[in-house]
């Protein structure tokens, strides 16, 4: 699909939002990564008008070279120890708090609940999932939403294909600090990665998505709805 043929990401996310409302799923707010490029930037559907919305699980939509990625986003902040060593007054806002969905995610990952849900989604859709872990080193001036980049174009990243219960590292999507974790072979191995001392200073975004090769809005919306239904507890809202 050539970029000139693409429907605006803003149009697609608004169509998805309308689809959800028609299904009775209210309370979601559309937010762009880059306000200056609404047509091409990554978009979230946030289960709140609150912003920033670090603590929530979010639906995510972004363009790929061929088609779109649609799925689930969750964020990890820095540790309390790391924040104490930053001079910025906003550092405390970047710490993972007890009410963040990240804590439920790690708990469910440890117990196997998360993988059970993930496998059910993949099996039902008869499609593989892409799991991308993006890490950004936090400094005093850091703001996760101020970067003028398009979702996956960062220095520290690790991606996997998840299919039929198997996790496969995508070698061409290993960059920076995440290269050292290339031997991750199963989802529970990620717990050890997230507990690494070095990552106390890193902001982490996890995107779990289906890749769709066309701009079929209803298909994208239907796949997105699967994530919301399956991971409703991370969205912290009663649908």
GIJOGI-V369266 format. One record per pair of residues at least 12 apart in sequence whose C-alpha atoms are under 10 Angstrom apart, sorted by sequence separation. I is the first residue (numbers start at 1). J is the second residue. D is the distance in whole Angstrom. If there is no record, write none. Layout:
# GIJOGI-V369266
((I	J	D) (I	J	D))
This chain:
# GIJOGI-V369266
((17	29	8) (31	43	6) (32	44	6) (45	57	9) (46	58	5) (47	59	9) (59	71	6) (60	72	6) (61	73	9) (80	92	8) (82	94	10) (83	95	7) (158	170	8) (159	171	8) (169	181	10) (170	182	9) (181	193	7) (211	223	10) (17	30	8) (30	43	7) (31	44	5) (32	45	9) (44	57	10) (45	58	6) (46	59	7) (58	71	8) (59	72	5) (60	73	6) (78	91	9) (79	92	9) (82	95	8) (158	171	8) (159	172	9) (160	173	8) (169	182	7) (180	193	10) (210	223	8) (16	30	10) (30	44	6) (31	45	6) (44	58	6) (45	59	5) (46	60	9) (58	72	6) (59	73	6) (60	74	10) (78	92	9) (80	94	9) (81	95	9) (158	172	9) (159	173	6) (160	174	9) (168	182	10) (169	183	8) (209	223	9) (210	224	9) (14	29	10) (29	44	8) (30	45	5) (31	46	7) (43	58	10) (44	59	5) (45	60	6) (57	72	7) (58	73	5) (59	74	9) (77	92	10) (78	93	9) (79	94	8) (80	95	6) (158	173	6) (159	174	7) (168	183	10) (169	184	8) (178	193	9) (209	224	9) (14	30	7) (28	44	9) (29	45	5) (30	46	6) (43	59	8) (44	60	5) (45	61	8) (57	73	6) (58	74	7) (77	93	9) (78	94	6) (79	95	6) (80	96	8) (157	173	7) (158	174	5) (159	175	9) (168	184	9) (169	185	8) (13	30	7) (28	45	6) (29	46	5) (30	47	9) (43	60	6) (44	61	6) (56	73	9) (57	74	5) (58	75	9) (77	94	5) (78	95	5) (79	96	6) (80	97	9) (134	151	9) (156	173	9) (157	174	6) (158	175	7) (167	184	8) (168	185	7) (169	186	10) (13	31	9) (27	45	10) (28	46	5) (29	47	6) (30	48	9) (31	49	9) (42	60	7) (43	61	5) (44	62	9) (56	74	7) (57	75	8) (76	94	9) (77	95	5) (78	96	6) (79	97	9) (134	152	7) (136	154	8) (137	155	10) (156	174	8) (157	175	5) (158	176	9) (167	185	6) (168	186	8) (209	227	9) (13	32	10) (27	46	8) (28	47	4) (29	48	6) (30	49	9) (42	61	6) (43	62	6) (55	74	8) (56	75	8) (76	95	8) (77	96	5) (78	97	10) (133	152	9) (134	153	9) (135	154	8) (136	155	8) (137	156	9) (155	174	9) (156	175	5) (157	176	7) (158	177	9) (159	178	9) (166	185	8) (167	186	6) (208	227	9) (10	30	9) (27	47	6) (28	48	6) (29	49	6) (31	51	9) (41	61	9) (42	62	4) (43	63	10) (54	74	8) (55	75	7) (76	96	6) (77	97	8) (132	152	8) (134	154	7) (135	155	8) (136	156	7) (155	175	6) (156	176	4) (157	177	8) (158	178	6) (166	186	7) (167	187	7) (10	31	9) (26	47	9) (27	48	6) (28	49	8) (29	50	9) (31	52	10) (41	62	7) (42	63	7) (54	75	6) (55	76	8) (75	96	9) (76	97	9) (134	155	8) (135	156	5) (136	157	9) (152	173	9) (154	175	8) (155	176	6) (156	177	6) (157	178	6) (158	179	7) (165	186	9) (166	187	9) (177	198	9) (10	32	8) (25	47	10) (26	48	10) (27	49	8) (31	53	10) (40	62	8) (41	63	8) (53	75	9) (54	76	8) (55	77	9) (134	156	6) (135	157	6) (154	176	9) (155	177	8) (156	178	6) (157	179	8) (158	180	10) (160	182	10) (165	187	10) (177	199	9) (9	32	9) (40	63	7) (54	77	8) (77	100	9) (133	156	8) (134	157	5) (135	158	9) (155	178	9) (156	179	8) (158	181	8) (159	182	9) (39	63	10) (76	100	8) (133	157	6) (134	158	7) (158	182	8) (160	184	9) (162	186	10) (75	100	8) (76	101	9) (77	102	9) (132	157	7) (133	158	5) (134	159	9) (160	185	10) (162	187	9) (44	70	10) (74	100	9) (75	101	8) (76	102	6) (132	158	6) (133	159	6) (158	184	10) (10	37	9) (11	38	9) (12	39	9) (42	69	10) (43	70	10) (44	71	10) (45	72	10) (46	73	10) (74	101	7) (75	102	6) (76	103	9) (131	158	8) (132	159	4) (133	160	9) (160	187	10) (9	37	10) (10	38	6) (11	39	8) (17	45	8) (30	58	10) (32	60	10) (44	72	9) (45	73	10) (74	102	7) (75	103	10) (131	159	5) (132	160	6) (9	38	7) (10	39	5) (13	42	10) (14	43	10) (16	45	9) (29	58	10) (30	59	9) (31	60	10) (32	61	10) (33	62	10) (44	73	8) (130	159	7) (131	160	5) (132	161	9) (8	38	8) (9	39	5) (10	40	8) (13	43	7) (28	58	9) (30	60	10) (32	62	10) (75	105	10) (130	160	6) (131	161	6) (8	39	4) (9	40	6) (10	41	8) (12	43	10) (13	44	8) (14	45	9) (28	59	9) (74	105	8) (129	160	8) (130	161	5) (131	162	7) (7	39	8) (8	40	6) (9	41	7) (10	42	9) (13	45	8) (129	161	6) (130	162	6) (6	39	9) (7	40	9) (8	41	9) (9	42	8) (10	43	8) (128	161	7) (129	162	5) (130	163	9) (6	40	9) (9	43	7) (128	162	6) (129	163	7) (127	162	9) (128	163	5) (129	164	10) (127	163	7) (128	164	8) (131	167	9) (3	40	9) (126	163	9) (127	164	9) (128	165	10) (130	167	10) (131	168	10) (132	169	10) (126	164	9) (128	166	10) (129	167	10) (130	168	10) (131	169	9) (132	170	10) (54	93	9) (130	169	10) (131	170	10) (54	94	8) (122	162	8) (123	163	8) (130	170	9) (133	173	10) (135	175	10) (137	177	10) (52	93	10) (54	95	10) (55	96	8) (122	163	7) (123	164	7) (132	173	9) (133	174	10) (134	175	9) (135	176	9) (136	177	10) (54	96	9) (55	97	8) (122	164	8) (123	165	9) (132	174	10) (135	177	8) (54	97	10) (55	98	9) (56	99	9) (57	100	9) (58	101	10) (119	162	8) (122	165	9) (135	178	8) (55	99	7) (56	100	6) (57	101	6) (94	138	9) (118	162	9) (119	163	8) (120	164	10) (134	178	8) (16	61	10) (55	100	4) (56	101	6) (57	102	8) (118	163	10) (119	164	7) (120	165	9) (133	178	9) (13	59	10) (54	100	7) (55	101	6) (56	102	8) (119	165	6) (156	202	10) (162	208	9) (13	60	9) (53	100	10) (54	101	9) (55	102	7) (91	138	9) (118	165	9) (119	166	9) (157	204	9) (159	206	10) (161	208	10) (13	61	7) (54	102	9) (55	103	9) (57	105	9) (91	139	9) (94	142	9) (156	204	10) (157	205	10) (158	206	10) (159	207	9) (160	208	9) (161	209	10) (12	61	9) (13	62	9) (91	140	7) (94	143	8) (116	165	9) (157	206	10) (159	208	10) (12	62	10) (90	140	8) (91	141	9) (94	144	9) (115	165	8) (10	61	10) (88	139	9) (89	140	8) (90	141	9) (91	142	9) (9	61	8) (10	62	10) (86	138	9) (87	139	9) (88	140	5) (89	141	10) (90	142	9) (91	143	10) (9	62	7) (86	139	7) (87	140	6) (88	141	7) (90	143	9) (152	205	10) (9	63	7) (85	139	10) (86	140	6) (87	141	9) (88	142	9) (151	205	10) (8	63	10) (83	138	9) (85	140	9) (86	141	9) (152	207	9) (82	138	9) (83	139	9) (151	207	9) (6	63	9) (13	70	10) (82	139	10) (83	140	9) (133	190	10) (71	129	9) (73	131	10) (75	133	10) (9	68	9) (71	130	9) (72	131	10) (73	132	10) (74	133	10) (75	134	10) (76	135	9) (77	136	10) (78	137	9) (144	203	8) (3	63	9) (6	66	10) (69	129	10) (70	130	10) (71	131	10) (73	133	10) (75	135	10) (78	138	8) (143	203	10) (144	204	10) (3	64	10) (6	67	8) (69	130	9) (77	138	9) (137	198	10) (138	199	10) (142	203	10) (144	205	9) (3	65	8) (6	68	10) (137	199	8) (138	200	9) (139	201	8) (1	64	10) (2	65	8) (3	66	9) (136	199	9) (137	200	9) (138	201	6) (139	202	9) (1	65	8) (2	66	8) (3	67	9) (135	199	8) (137	201	6) (138	202	6) (1	66	5) (2	67	9) (136	201	8) (137	202	4) (138	203	6) (1	67	7) (135	201	10) (136	202	5) (137	203	6) (77	144	10) (135	202	6) (136	203	5) (137	204	9) (134	202	9) (135	203	6) (136	204	7) (134	203	8) (135	204	5) (136	205	9) (134	204	6) (135	205	7) (115	186	10) (133	204	7) (134	205	5) (135	206	9) (115	187	7) (133	205	6) (134	206	6) (114	187	9) (115	188	9) (132	205	8) (133	206	5) (134	207	8) (114	188	10) (132	206	6) (133	207	7) (112	187	9) (131	206	7) (132	207	5) (133	208	9) (112	188	8) (131	207	6) (132	208	6) (110	187	9) (111	188	9) (130	207	8) (131	208	5) (132	209	8) (109	187	7) (110	188	6) (129	207	10) (130	208	6) (131	209	7) (109	188	6) (110	189	9) (129	208	7) (130	209	5) (131	210	9) (108	188	10) (109	189	10) (110	190	9) (129	209	6) (130	210	6) (109	190	8) (110	191	7) (128	209	9) (129	210	5) (130	211	8) (106	188	9) (109	191	7) (128	210	7) (129	211	8) (127	210	7) (128	211	8) (106	190	9) (107	191	9) (127	211	9) (106	191	7) (125	210	9) (127	212	10) (64	150	10) (63	150	9) (64	151	10) (62	150	8) (63	151	9) (64	152	10) (106	194	9) (122	210	9) (62	151	7) (121	210	10) (54	144	9) (61	151	10) (62	152	9) (118	208	9) (60	151	10) (52	144	9) (52	145	8) (125	223	8) (125	226	9) (121	223	9) (124	226	10) (102	206	10) (95	200	10) (121	226	7) (95	201	10) (121	227	8) (41	148	9) (42	149	9) (43	150	10) (96	203	9) (41	149	8) (42	150	6) (43	151	9) (95	203	9) (41	150	6) (42	151	6) (94	203	8) (118	227	9) (121	230	8) (35	145	10) (40	150	8) (41	151	8) (42	152	10) (117	227	9) (120	230	9) (33	144	9) (34	145	8) (35	146	10) (37	148	9) (33	145	6) (34	146	8) (36	148	9) (118	230	9) (32	145	9) (33	146	8) (34	147	8) (35	148	9) (37	150	10) (117	230	7) (118	231	9) (33	147	8) (34	148	6) (117	231	8) (33	148	8) (34	149	8) (82	197	10) (33	149	8) (34	150	8) (82	198	10) (85	201	10) (114	230	10) (33	150	8) (34	151	10) (82	199	10) (83	200	9) (114	231	9) (33	151	8) (76	194	9) (79	197	10) (82	200	6) (83	201	8) (81	200	8) (82	201	6) (79	199	9) (80	200	8) (81	201	9) (82	202	9) (78	199	8) (79	200	5) (80	201	10) (77	199	10) (78	200	5) (79	201	7) (76	199	10) (77	200	8) (78	201	5) (79	202	9) (76	200	10) (77	201	8) (78	202	6) (79	203	9) (77	202	7) (78	203	6) (76	202	8) (77	203	5) (78	204	9) (105	231	9) (76	203	6) (77	204	7) (75	203	7) (76	204	5) (77	205	9) (105	233	9) (75	204	6) (76	205	7) (104	233	8) (105	234	8) (74	204	8) (75	205	5) (76	206	8) (104	234	7) (74	205	6) (75	206	6) (103	234	9) (73	205	7) (74	206	5) (75	207	9) (101	233	8) (102	234	8) (73	206	6) (74	207	7) (101	234	5) (72	206	8) (73	207	5) (74	208	9) (100	234	8) (101	235	7) (72	207	6) (73	208	7) (100	235	10) (101	236	8) (71	207	7) (72	208	5) (73	209	9) (100	236	9) (70	207	9) (71	208	6) (72	209	6) (99	236	9) (69	207	9) (70	208	8) (71	209	4) (72	210	9) (69	208	9) (70	209	5) (71	210	6) (69	209	6) (70	210	6) (71	211	9) (68	209	9) (69	210	6) (70	211	7) (68	210	8) (69	211	5) (70	212	8) (68	211	6) (69	212	6) (67	211	7) (68	212	5) (69	213	9) (66	211	9) (67	212	6) (68	213	6) (61	207	10) (66	212	8) (67	213	4) (68	214	7) (60	207	8) (62	209	10) (64	211	8) (66	213	6) (67	214	5) (68	215	7) (59	207	9) (60	208	9) (61	209	9) (63	211	9) (64	212	9) (65	213	9) (66	214	8) (67	215	7) (68	216	10) (57	206	10) (58	207	9) (59	208	10) (60	209	8) (61	210	10) (62	211	10) (63	212	10) (64	213	9) (67	216	10) (71	220	9) (59	209	9) (63	213	10) (70	220	7) (71	221	10) (54	205	10) (69	220	9) (70	221	8) (63	215	10) (68	220	8) (70	222	10) (71	223	7) (72	224	8) (70	223	7) (71	224	6) (70	224	6) (71	225	9) (72	226	10) (73	227	10) (69	224	10) (70	225	10) (71	226	9) (72	227	6) (71	227	6) (72	228	8) (70	227	9) (71	228	9) (61	220	9) (72	231	9) (61	221	10) (74	234	8) (73	234	10) (74	235	9) (72	234	10) (73	235	10) (61	224	9) (72	235	10) (60	224	8) (59	224	7) (59	225	9) (59	227	8) (58	227	9) (59	228	7) (58	228	8) (57	228	9) (58	231	10) (57	231	8) (58	232	10) (57	232	9) (57	233	9) (58	234	8) (59	235	9) (56	233	10) (57	234	5) (58	235	6) (56	234	6) (57	235	5) (58	236	10) (45	224	10) (55	234	9) (56	235	5) (57	236	8) (55	235	9) (56	236	7) (55	236	9) (56	237	9) (47	232	10) (47	234	10) (48	235	9) (47	235	6) (48	236	9) (46	235	8) (47	236	7) (48	237	8) (45	235	10) (47	237	7) (47	238	10) (47	239	10) (19	217	9) (19	218	8) (25	225	9) (16	217	7) (20	221	8) (15	217	7) (16	218	7) (19	221	7) (20	222	9) (23	225	9) (12	215	8) (14	217	10) (15	218	8) (16	219	9) (18	221	9) (19	222	8) (25	228	9) (12	216	9) (13	217	9) (16	220	7) (17	221	8) (20	224	9) (25	229	10) (12	217	6) (15	220	10) (16	221	5) (20	225	7) (9	215	9) (11	217	9) (12	218	9) (15	221	8) (16	222	8) (19	225	9) (7	214	10) (8	215	10) (13	220	9) (17	224	10) (28	235	10) (6	214	9) (7	215	7) (12	220	9) (13	221	9) (16	224	8) (20	228	10) (6	215	7) (7	216	10) (12	221	9) (16	225	9) (28	237	9) (5	215	10) (7	217	10) (27	237	8) (26	237	10) (27	238	9) (1	213	8) (25	237	10) (26	238	9) (27	239	8) (1	214	7) (25	238	9) (26	239	7) (1	215	9) (25	239	6) (24	239	8))
